[in-house]
Amino acid sequence: MTLPLKDLPLAELAGVEKQAFRDAMAHLGSAVNIITTNGPAGRAGFTASAVCSVTDTPPTLLVCLNRSASVYPIFEQNQVLCVNTLSDLHESLSNLFGGKTPMEARFSAAQWLTMATGSPALQGALTSFDCRVSQVTQVGTHDVLFCEVIDILRSDDSHGLVYFDRRYHPLMRQKTSA
């Protein structure tokens, strides 16, 4: 007799290997974001594609952050952040914030505005969502940060940037007919 999946212990269900999962996730295109913070613990930022909308009442995003990341303690203490959705002109900036570049060099490579929470907003980002962290859930190696949106800055002057198949791709904005 075979047990239904819901009755099997998790250890028996975990049949997906880490590399197979990563390879499959490479087929899931996503917007590229730089997540920034500033507060008592200092200023920090990292590149993330694991960002999505949760609800519009109240406006909430989720951001996934690896607990082993060097920026983790800063975000954990500050409890505020800005999700800066990148345009097609920000590929090199994404690489800076995604690597081991010192924090000052990351921030000096672009122009920043300060939003209500004190978090840096990227000048020229498609959208900057200024947020306070309202809830944190641990899943595996990451924290899932639920972030209530306090303010938004938008720019409709650029095209988008997506990450798909382990490469950046511009996402061209369609011209609207008048």
C-alpha positions in Angstrom: 0.0 0.0 0.0 1.4 3.4 -1.0 0.9 6.3 1.4 -0.5 9.6 0.0 2.2 12.3 -0.3 0.6 14.3 2.5 1.2 11.4 4.9 4.9 10.7 4.0 7.6 12.1 6.3 9.4 15.1 4.8 12.7 13.3 4.6 11.2 10.8 2.2 9.7 13.6 0.0 13.0 15.6 -0.3 14.0 13.9 -3.6 15.1 17.1 -5.4 18.8 17.7 -5.4 20.2 21.2 -4.8 21.8 21.6 -8.2 18.7 20.2 -10.0 16.6 22.8 -8.2 19.1 25.6 -9.1 19.1 24.6 -12.7 15.3 24.6 -12.8 15.1 28.0 -11.1 17.4 29.4 -13.9 14.3 29.0 -16.1 12.3 31.3 -13.9 12.8 34.8 -15.1 12.7 37.6 -12.5 13.2 41.3 -12.0 16.6 42.3 -10.7 16.6 44.4 -7.5 19.2 46.1 -5.2 18.0 45.9 -1.6 19.4 48.7 0.6 19.2 49.7 4.2 20.5 52.4 6.5 20.1 52.8 10.2 21.8 52.1 13.6 23.8 49.2 12.2 25.0 51.1 9.1 24.4 51.2 5.4 24.4 48.0 3.3 23.0 46.6 0.1 22.8 43.4 -2.0 21.4 42.2 -5.3 18.3 40.0 -5.2 15.8 38.4 -7.5 13.9 36.7 -4.7 11.4 39.6 -4.3 7.6 39.5 -4.9 4.4 41.1 -4.0 2.4 39.6 -1.1 -0.7 41.8 -0.8 -1.9 45.3 -1.5 -3.7 45.7 1.8 -1.5 46.6 3.4 1.0 47.0 0.6 3.6 44.3 1.3 6.6 42.7 -0.4 8.7 39.7 0.5 12.4 39.7 0.2 14.6 36.6 0.8 17.9 37.1 2.5 20.5 34.4 3.2 21.4 34.3 6.9 25.1 33.6 6.0 25.3 36.8 3.9 27.7 39.4 5.2 24.9 42.1 5.1 22.5 39.9 7.2 23.3 41.4 10.6 22.9 44.9 9.3 19.5 44.2 7.8 18.4 42.3 10.9 19.2 45.2 13.2 18.0 48.1 11.0 14.6 46.5 10.2 14.0 48.9 7.3 14.9 48.5 3.6 14.3 49.8 0.1 13.7 47.5 -2.8 15.2 49.2 -5.9 13.9 47.5 -9.1 16.7 48.0 -11.7 16.4 49.3 -15.2 18.3 47.9 -18.2 21.1 50.5 -17.5 22.0 49.0 -14.1 23.5 45.6 -15.0 27.0 46.6 -13.8 25.6 48.0 -10.6 23.8 44.7 -10.0 27.1 42.9 -10.3 28.8 45.3 -7.8 26.0 44.7 -5.2 26.0 41.0 -5.9 29.7 40.4 -5.4 32.3 41.0 -2.7 32.8 44.7 -3.5 33.3 46.8 -0.4 30.1 48.6 0.6 31.4 52.1 0.1 32.5 51.2 -3.5 29.0 49.8 -4.2 27.2 53.0 -3.1 29.7 55.4 -4.7 28.9 53.8 -8.1 25.5 55.4 -8.3 23.3 58.4 -7.1 21.1 57.8 -4.1 18.1 59.5 -2.5 17.0 59.1 1.1 13.5 57.9 1.7 11.3 58.1 4.8 12.8 55.0 6.5 16.4 56.4 5.9 17.1 53.6 3.3 18.9 54.6 0.1 16.7 54.8 -3.0 18.6 54.4 -6.3 18.1 57.4 -8.5 16.9 56.1 -11.9 15.5 52.8 -10.6 12.3 51.8 -12.3 10.7 51.7 -8.8 11.9 52.1 -5.3 9.8 50.6 -2.5 10.6 52.1 0.9 9.7 49.5 3.5 9.8 48.5 7.2 10.2 44.8 8.0 6.9 43.7 9.7 7.5 40.0 10.0 10.4 37.5 9.5 10.1 33.8 8.8 13.0 31.4 8.6 13.0 28.8 5.8 16.1 26.7 5.3 19.2 28.9 4.9 17.2 32.1 4.4 15.0 34.6 6.2 11.8 35.6 4.4 11.3 39.3 5.2 7.8 40.6 4.9 8.1 44.3 4.2 5.3 46.8 4.6 5.7 49.5 1.9 5.8 53.0 3.4 6.5 55.0 0.2 7.2 54.5 -3.5 9.2 56.3 -6.1 8.7 55.5 -9.8 10.4 56.2 -13.1 8.8 55.4 -16.4 11.7 56.6 -18.4 13.7 53.3 -18.7 13.3 49.7 -19.7 13.4 46.8 -17.2 16.1 44.3 -16.4 15.4 40.6 -15.8 17.6 37.7 -14.9 16.9 34.5 -16.9 19.0 31.5 -17.8 21.8 32.8 -15.6 22.1 36.0 -17.7 20.7 39.5 -17.7 18.2 40.5 -20.4 16.7 43.9 -21.1 12.9 44.0 -20.8 11.7 46.5 -23.4 8.8 48.8 -22.4 6.1 48.8 -25.0 5.1 52.2 -26.3 1.5 53.0 -25.6 -0.6 54.3 -28.5 -2.2 57.7 -27.8 
